[in-house]
Amino acid sequence: MTANMTEDGEFEELRFSTCSEFLALNLSLNDLDVQQSGIGLDSCGHPVLNMTIVQKHPARYAILIAYPIFLAICSIGNLLTFLVLAREAKSVKRVYLIALAISDFLFMWAQFFPYLSNYEGLMSHGAFKSLMEAISGTCTFFQEMFITSSDWILVLFSTERLIAVIYPLYYNVHSSKRRAALLVVLVFLLASLYSMFNLFDYYWFYNNDDPRCPVALIRPPVFQQRWHEIYEWSVLVVPVVTFLIILSVNMAVCVALARQRRFAFQEPSGSSSSCRRLEEPQRSVSTSPPAGPLRDHQALYMLLACALLYITTQAPAFVFNVLKLLQHAPFCRWTFTEASLATFARVVGLTININYSVNFLLYYGVSSMFRQGLYQLGQSTKNPFHYRKSQMSAFSTNTNRWQATATKEKKAIAATGRPTLESTSSNRTLLSQLAPETPNQT
């Protein structure tokens, strides 16, 4: 970079490449005569948009009005979801749904301080402005981390349900709550690594930016510049790929379910009844629940509700990311204006906030077990002593029935040398009431 200085009517050309060299020459920004060739153009040669105009566009008021509403719905809904699921028996479904509730809750709250920065009255206070400048990079990191975690957990949940539908025997043998919990932890770790660039990039500029120097001289290390190029592509490609995976996996789940239902309706009634008669003794003496892809309808309904909400609300973001990809080289097939970018970005922001706020309403609408759990939560909160007393009474009743059935079985063994199918089936029924879920049950 060069600067032309006037000194006794003469011009002197000075060259410098770093901020320290610029300051060592005792220059100011008014002394610069910077060549403008190539500056302000993107990789396709189009003029770079003025982001100040984009940020101040009137469309931003849609987010400013809607965000507090979505935050309240998300906070109350996900808190109730967590309390209801925490009371359920441990299962793979419970692990994924609790992880989704936590990631959605934290994503919405990670937007809180950036939301406050839109109010000029708050930013006029020096202390608050300094605080926002100090934590802005951290807020961006957590937003990217939790939104990515939520999407990838939905990918895991969808894949788990697909395996349960297509390969039920394999799923019953290999699925476990421990494995699901480890996968969720792995997702959070990978999402944090994926979003780590926001911390490095923001705080490098936060610590090295000098308002006395030209912006072009504030250059990060080479490895950070390469990292920026990779990350800039990844924030467009990864959401597109994630959207396509969730769409395709859940379509596969729906197709598999439709085939199974069609096969069940087409099965001859005579052969079906004979098979049921032949398999009845085996089912009666079995110690595990009957295998089948539809064993946990509630988990399937809740997954499909989450997937439908995701696909519907993320479709604008999918189109937006595809258009931004087409805007970059080597495609160069699309160009945004300030107004179109501001409007499209606000629409995407609204739909994304809807996706991560209203899962509780979907669970309540599609799952009778969730509604029952919410009702029991309300009863226990309203009168905890009466609720615990009724629960103990139900447990005592089941225990007495167990003891009566066990006495009857002893007499049958003494008379015939083996337990009756009826008593064995009754024992399994009572055992399922006392311990509702087996280790591999979802």
C-alpha positions as CSV (number, residue, x, y, z in Angstrom):
1,M,0.0,0.0,0.0
2,T,1.2,3.5,-0.8
3,A,0.6,7.0,0.7
4,N,1.2,10.3,-1.0
5,M,2.3,13.0,1.4
6,T,2.6,16.7,0.6
7,E,5.7,18.3,2.0
8,D,6.8,21.7,0.8
9,G,4.7,21.3,-2.3
10,E,6.3,17.9,-3.2
11,F,4.9,14.4,-3.2
12,E,6.7,11.5,-1.7
13,E,5.6,7.9,-2.3
14,L,5.9,5.8,0.9
15,R,5.3,2.0,1.0
16,F,4.1,0.0,4.0
17,S,2.5,-3.4,4.4
18,T,1.6,-3.7,8.1
19,C,-0.1,-1.5,10.7
20,S,3.1,-1.1,12.7
21,E,4.9,0.2,9.6
22,F,2.1,2.6,8.9
23,L,2.2,4.0,12.5
24,A,6.0,4.2,12.5
25,L,5.7,6.7,9.6
26,N,3.5,9.0,11.7
27,L,0.8,8.8,9.0
28,S,-2.9,9.3,9.5
29,L,-5.9,8.0,7.5
30,N,-6.2,11.4,5.8
31,D,-2.7,11.1,4.3
32,L,-3.7,8.0,2.3
33,D,-4.0,7.8,-1.4
34,V,-5.1,4.2,-1.8
35,Q,-5.5,2.6,-5.2
36,Q,-9.2,1.5,-5.5
37,S,-8.7,-1.1,-8.2
38,G,-10.3,-4.4,-7.2
39,I,-11.4,-3.1,-3.8
40,G,-15.1,-3.5,-3.1
41,L,-15.6,-6.4,-5.5
42,D,-16.5,-10.0,-4.7
43,S,-15.0,-13.1,-6.2
44,C,-17.3,-12.8,-9.2
45,G,-16.4,-9.1,-9.8
46,H,-19.7,-7.8,-8.5
47,P,-19.7,-4.8,-6.1
48,V,-19.7,-5.8,-2.4
49,L,-23.0,-5.0,-0.7
50,N,-23.2,-2.3,1.9
51,M,-23.9,-4.4,5.0
52,T,-24.9,-1.3,7.1
53,I,-27.8,-0.8,4.7
54,V,-28.7,-4.5,5.1
55,Q,-28.6,-4.3,8.9
56,K,-30.7,-1.1,9.1
57,H,-33.3,-2.2,6.6
58,P,-36.9,-1.9,7.9
59,A,-37.4,-5.6,7.6
60,R,-35.3,-6.0,10.8
61,Y,-38.4,-4.9,12.8
62,A,-40.0,-8.2,12.1
63,I,-37.3,-10.0,14.1
64,L,-37.3,-7.3,16.8
65,I,-41.0,-7.8,17.4
66,A,-41.2,-11.6,17.0
67,Y,-38.1,-12.7,18.9
68,P,-39.4,-12.0,22.4
69,I,-42.6,-14.0,21.6
70,F,-40.6,-17.0,20.3
71,L,-38.2,-16.8,23.2
72,A,-41.1,-17.0,25.7
73,I,-42.7,-20.0,23.9
74,C,-39.3,-21.7,23.6
75,S,-38.4,-21.2,27.3
76,I,-41.7,-22.4,28.7
77,G,-42.2,-25.2,26.2
78,N,-38.7,-26.7,26.4
79,L,-38.7,-26.4,30.2
80,L,-42.0,-28.4,30.3
81,T,-40.7,-30.8,27.7
82,F,-37.6,-31.5,29.9
83,L,-39.7,-32.0,33.0
84,V,-42.1,-34.4,31.3
85,L,-39.4,-36.4,29.6
86,A,-37.3,-36.5,32.8
87,R,-40.2,-38.4,34.6
88,E,-40.4,-41.0,31.8
89,A,-38.6,-44.3,31.9
90,K,-35.1,-44.1,30.3
91,S,-35.2,-44.8,26.6
92,V,-33.4,-43.9,23.4
93,K,-36.3,-41.6,22.4
94,R,-36.0,-39.8,25.7
95,V,-32.2,-39.1,25.2
96,Y,-32.7,-37.6,21.8
97,L,-35.8,-35.5,22.7
98,I,-34.1,-34.1,25.8
99,A,-31.0,-33.2,23.8
100,L,-33.2,-31.4,21.2
101,A,-35.0,-29.5,24.0
102,I,-31.7,-28.4,25.5
103,S,-30.0,-27.3,22.3
104,D,-33.1,-25.4,21.1
105,F,-33.4,-23.6,24.5
106,L,-29.8,-22.6,24.5
107,F,-29.8,-21.5,20.8
108,M,-32.7,-19.1,21.5
109,W,-31.1,-17.6,24.5
110,A,-27.8,-17.3,22.7
111,Q,-29.5,-14.6,20.6
112,F,-30.6,-12.5,23.6
113,F,-27.6,-10.1,23.9
114,P,-27.2,-9.7,20.1
115,Y,-30.9,-8.8,20.1
116,L,-30.4,-6.1,22.8
117,S,-27.7,-4.6,20.6
118,N,-30.3,-3.5,18.1
119,Y,-31.6,-0.8,20.6
120,E,-29.6,2.4,20.2
121,G,-30.6,3.6,23.7
122,L,-28.8,0.7,25.3
123,M,-25.8,0.9,22.9
124,S,-25.4,4.6,23.8
125,H,-24.2,3.6,27.2
126,G,-20.4,3.0,27.1
127,A,-20.4,0.2,29.6
128,F,-23.1,-1.8,27.7
129,K,-21.4,-1.2,24.4
130,S,-18.1,-2.4,25.7
131,L,-19.8,-5.5,27.2
132,M,-21.4,-6.3,23.8
133,E,-18.1,-5.9,22.0
134,A,-16.5,-8.3,24.4
135,I,-19.1,-11.0,24.3
136,S,-20.3,-10.7,20.7
137,G,-17.9,-13.4,19.4
138,T,-18.9,-15.8,22.2
139,C,-22.6,-15.3,21.4
140,T,-22.0,-16.0,17.7
141,F,-20.1,-19.2,18.6
142,F,-22.9,-20.5,20.8
143,Q,-25.6,-19.7,18.3
144,E,-23.7,-21.6,15.6
145,M,-22.9,-24.5,17.9
146,F,-26.4,-25.1,19.3
147,I,-28.2,-24.6,15.9
148,T,-25.8,-27.1,14.4
149,S,-26.2,-29.5,17.3
150,S,-30.0,-29.4,17.1
151,D,-29.9,-30.2,13.4
152,W,-27.4,-33.1,13.8
153,I,-29.4,-34.6,16.7
154,L,-32.4,-34.6,14.5
155,V,-30.3,-36.5,11.9
156,L,-29.4,-39.0,14.6
157,F,-33.0,-39.4,15.7
158,S,-34.2,-39.9,12.1
159,T,-31.5,-42.5,11.4
160,E,-32.3,-44.3,14.6
161,R,-36.0,-44.5,13.7
162,L,-35.2,-45.6,10.1
163,I,-33.1,-48.5,11.4
164,A,-35.9,-49.4,13.8
165,V,-38.4,-49.6,11.0
166,I,-36.4,-51.4,8.4
167,Y,-34.2,-53.6,10.6
168,P,-36.1,-54.2,13.8
169,L,-34.1,-57.2,15.0
170,Y,-30.8,-55.5,14.4
171,Y,-32.1,-52.5,16.2
172,N,-33.4,-54.4,19.2
173,V,-29.9,-56.1,19.6
174,H,-27.7,-53.1,19.1
175,S,-29.6,-50.0,20.2
176,S,-29.0,-48.7,23.7
177,K,-29.5,-45.6,25.8
178,R,-25.8,-45.4,26.5
179,R,-24.9,-45.4,22.9
180,A,-27.5,-42.7,22.1
181,A,-26.1,-40.5,25.0
182,L,-22.5,-41.0,23.7
183,L,-23.6,-40.0,20.2
184,V,-25.3,-36.9,21.5
185,V,-22.2,-35.9,23.4
186,L,-20.1,-36.5,20.2
187,V,-22.5,-34.2,18.3
188,F,-22.0,-31.4,20.8
189,L,-18.2,-31.8,20.6
190,L,-18.2,-31.8,16.8
191,A,-20.5,-28.8,16.6
192,S,-18.3,-26.9,19.0
193,L,-15.2,-27.6,16.9
194,Y,-17.1,-26.7,13.8
195,S,-18.1,-23.3,15.3
196,M,-14.7,-22.6,16.9
197,F,-13.7,-20.3,14.0
198,N,-16.1,-17.7,15.3
199,L,-14.1,-17.4,18.5
200,F,-10.7,-17.3,16.8
201,D,-11.7,-14.9,14.1
202,Y,-13.6,-12.4,16.2
203,Y,-11.2,-12.2,19.1
204,W,-8.2,-11.9,16.9
205,F,-9.7,-8.8,15.3
206,Y,-10.9,-7.7,18.7
207,N,-7.4,-7.7,20.1
208,N,-5.5,-6.6,17.0
209,D,-7.8,-4.0,15.3
210,D,-6.5,-0.5,15.5
211,P,-8.7,2.4,14.4
212,R,-5.7,4.4,13.4
213,C,-4.7,1.9,10.7
214,P,-6.4,1.3,7.3
215,V,-8.7,-1.8,7.4
216,A,-6.7,-3.4,4.6
217,L,-3.6,-3.6,6.9
218,I,-5.4,-5.5,9.6
219,R,-4.6,-9.0,8.2
220,P,-4.8,-12.2,10.3
221,P,-2.3,-15.0,10.0
222,V,-2.3,-17.1,6.8
223,F,-3.7,-20.2,8.5
224,Q,-6.7,-18.1,9.7
225,Q,-7.3,-16.7,6.3
226,R,-7.4,-20.2,4.9
227,W,-9.7,-21.3,7.7
228,H,-12.0,-18.4,6.9
229,E,-12.2,-19.5,3.3
230,I,-13.1,-23.1,4.3
231,Y,-15.6,-21.9,7.0
232,E,-17.3,-19.4,4.6
233,W,-18.1,-22.4,2.3
234,S,-19.0,-24.7,5.1
235,V,-21.7,-22.4,6.6
236,L,-23.5,-22.6,3.2
237,V,-22.8,-26.3,2.3
238,V,-23.4,-28.0,5.7
239,P,-26.9,-26.7,6.2
240,V,-27.9,-27.6,2.6
241,V,-26.5,-31.2,3.1
242,T,-28.2,-31.5,6.5
243,F,-31.5,-30.4,5.1
244,L,-31.2,-33.0,2.3
245,I,-30.3,-35.8,4.7
246,I,-33.2,-35.1,7.1
247,L,-35.6,-34.9,4.1
248,S,-34.4,-38.1,2.5
249,V,-34.2,-40.2,5.7
250,N,-37.7,-39.2,6.8
251,M,-39.1,-39.9,3.4
252,A,-37.5,-43.3,3.6
253,V,-39.2,-43.8,7.0
254,C,-42.6,-42.9,5.5
255,V,-42.1,-45.2,2.5
256,A,-41.1,-48.1,4.7
257,L,-44.1,-47.6,7.0
258,A,-46.4,-47.4,4.0
259,R,-45.0,-50.7,2.6
260,Q,-45.4,-52.4,5.9
261,R,-49.0,-51.3,6.3
262,R,-49.8,-52.3,2.7
263,F,-48.3,-55.8,3.3
264,A,-50.3,-56.1,6.5
265,F,-53.6,-55.3,4.8
266,Q,-52.8,-57.7,1.9
267,E,-51.9,-60.7,4.1
268,P,-54.5,-63.5,3.7
269,S,-56.7,-63.8,6.8
270,G,-56.5,-67.6,7.1
271,S,-52.7,-67.7,7.0
272,S,-52.5,-64.8,9.4
273,S,-54.8,-66.4,11.9
274,S,-52.9,-69.7,11.7
275,C,-49.6,-68.0,12.2
276,R,-51.0,-66.2,15.2
277,R,-52.1,-69.5,16.7
278,L,-48.8,-71.1,16.1
279,E,-46.8,-68.1,17.5
280,E,-49.0,-67.5,20.5
281,P,-47.2,-70.0,22.8
282,Q,-43.8,-68.6,21.8
283,R,-45.0,-65.1,22.6
284,S,-46.4,-66.1,25.9
285,V,-43.1,-67.6,27.2
286,S,-40.9,-65.0,25.7
287,T,-39.0,-62.8,28.2
288,S,-38.6,-59.8,25.8
289,P,-41.2,-57.6,24.2
290,P,-42.4,-58.5,20.8
291,A,-40.1,-57.1,18.1
292,G,-41.5,-54.9,15.5
293,P,-40.9,-51.6,13.7
294,L,-44.0,-50.0,15.2
295,R,-43.3,-51.0,18.8
296,D,-42.9,-47.3,19.8
297,H,-45.5,-45.4,17.9
298,Q,-45.1,-42.3,20.1
299,A,-41.4,-41.9,19.2
300,L,-42.2,-42.2,15.5
301,Y,-45.0,-39.6,15.7
302,M,-42.8,-37.2,17.6
303,L,-39.9,-37.7,15.1
304,L,-42.1,-37.2,12.1
305,A,-43.6,-34.0,13.7
306,C,-40.1,-32.6,14.3
307,A,-39.0,-33.5,10.8
308,L,-42.0,-31.9,9.2
309,L,-41.5,-28.8,11.2
310,Y,-37.8,-28.7,10.3
311,I,-38.4,-29.2,6.6
312,T,-41.2,-26.6,6.4
313,T,-39.4,-23.9,8.4
314,Q,-35.9,-24.6,7.0
315,A,-37.0,-24.6,3.3
316,P,-36.5,-20.8,3.0
317,A,-33.0,-21.2,4.6
318,F,-32.2,-24.0,2.2
319,V,-33.2,-21.8,-0.8
320,F,-31.3,-18.9,0.7
321,N,-28.1,-20.9,1.1
322,V,-28.3,-22.3,-2.4
323,L,-28.7,-18.8,-3.8
324,K,-25.7,-17.6,-1.8
325,L,-23.7,-20.6,-3.2
326,L,-24.6,-19.5,-6.7
327,Q,-23.4,-16.0,-5.9
328,H,-19.9,-17.2,-5.2
329,A,-17.2,-18.2,-7.8
330,P,-17.0,-20.4,-9.8
331,F,-20.8,-20.3,-10.2
332,C,-21.5,-16.5,-10.3
333,R,-25.1,-17.1,-11.3
334,W,-26.9,-14.9,-8.8
335,T,-26.6,-11.5,-7.3
336,F,-28.4,-10.0,-4.3
337,T,-29.3,-6.4,-3.8
338,E,-29.2,-4.8,-0.4
339,A,-33.0,-4.8,-0.2
340,S,-33.5,-8.4,-1.4
341,L,-30.7,-9.7,0.9
342,A,-32.2,-7.9,4.0
343,T,-35.8,-9.1,3.3
344,F,-34.7,-12.7,2.6
345,A,-32.4,-12.9,5.6
346,R,-35.2,-11.6,7.9
347,V,-37.7,-14.2,6.5
348,V,-35.1,-16.9,7.1
349,G,-34.5,-15.6,10.7
350,L,-38.2,-15.8,11.5
351,T,-38.7,-19.3,10.2
352,I,-35.6,-20.5,12.0
353,N,-36.8,-19.1,15.3
354,I,-40.2,-20.9,14.7
355,N,-38.4,-24.2,14.2
356,Y,-36.5,-24.0,17.4
357,S,-39.4,-22.7,19.5
358,V,-42.6,-24.7,18.9
359,N,-41.5,-28.3,19.3
360,F,-43.4,-28.5,22.6
361,L,-46.7,-27.7,20.8
362,L,-46.0,-30.5,18.3
363,Y,-45.3,-33.0,21.0
364,Y,-48.5,-32.1,22.8
365,G,-50.5,-32.4,19.6
366,V,-49.2,-35.8,18.3
367,S,-48.3,-37.8,21.4
368,S,-50.9,-39.0,23.9
369,M,-48.2,-40.2,26.2
370,F,-46.7,-36.7,26.3
371,R,-50.1,-35.2,27.1
372,Q,-50.6,-37.8,29.8
373,G,-47.1,-37.0,31.2
374,L,-47.9,-33.3,31.2
375,Y,-51.2,-33.9,33.0
376,Q,-49.4,-36.0,35.6
377,L,-46.8,-33.3,36.0
378,G,-49.5,-30.8,36.7
379,Q,-51.2,-33.1,39.2
380,S,-48.0,-33.8,41.1
381,T,-47.2,-30.0,41.2
382,K,-50.7,-29.2,42.3
383,N,-50.9,-31.8,45.1
384,P,-47.6,-33.7,45.4
385,F,-48.6,-35.6,48.6
386,H,-51.8,-36.9,47.0
387,Y,-49.9,-37.8,43.8
388,R,-47.2,-39.8,45.6
389,K,-49.9,-41.5,47.7
390,S,-51.8,-42.6,44.6
391,Q,-48.6,-43.8,42.9
392,M,-47.7,-45.9,46.0
393,S,-51.2,-47.3,46.1
394,A,-51.0,-48.4,42.4
395,F,-47.6,-50.0,43.1
396,S,-48.9,-51.8,46.1
397,T,-51.9,-53.1,44.1
398,N,-49.6,-54.4,41.4
399,T,-47.3,-56.1,44.0
400,N,-50.3,-57.9,45.6
401,R,-51.4,-59.1,42.2
402,W,-47.9,-60.3,41.6
403,Q,-47.8,-62.3,44.8
404,A,-51.2,-63.8,44.1
405,T,-50.1,-64.9,40.6
406,A,-46.8,-66.3,42.0
407,T,-48.8,-68.5,44.5
408,K,-51.0,-69.7,41.7
409,E,-48.0,-70.6,39.6
410,K,-46.4,-72.6,42.4
411,K,-49.5,-74.7,42.6
412,A,-49.4,-75.3,38.8
413,I,-45.8,-76.3,38.9
414,A,-46.4,-78.7,41.8
415,A,-49.3,-80.3,39.9
416,T,-48.0,-80.5,36.3
417,G,-44.2,-79.8,36.7
418,R,-44.3,-76.7,34.5
419,P,-45.9,-73.2,34.7
420,T,-49.1,-72.5,32.8
421,L,-49.1,-70.3,29.8
422,E,-51.8,-68.1,31.5
423,S,-49.8,-67.5,34.6
424,T,-46.6,-66.8,32.7
425,S,-48.4,-64.3,30.5
426,S,-49.9,-62.6,33.7
427,N,-46.4,-62.4,35.2
428,R,-45.0,-60.7,32.1
429,T,-47.9,-58.2,32.2
430,L,-47.4,-57.4,35.9
431,L,-43.7,-57.1,35.4
432,S,-44.2,-54.6,32.5
433,Q,-46.3,-52.5,34.9
434,L,-43.8,-52.6,37.6
435,A,-40.8,-52.0,35.3
436,P,-42.3,-50.4,32.1
437,E,-39.3,-50.6,29.9
438,T,-36.7,-53.2,29.1
439,P,-33.0,-52.2,28.5
440,N,-33.4,-52.3,24.7
441,Q,-36.9,-50.7,24.5
442,T,-37.0,-47.4,22.8
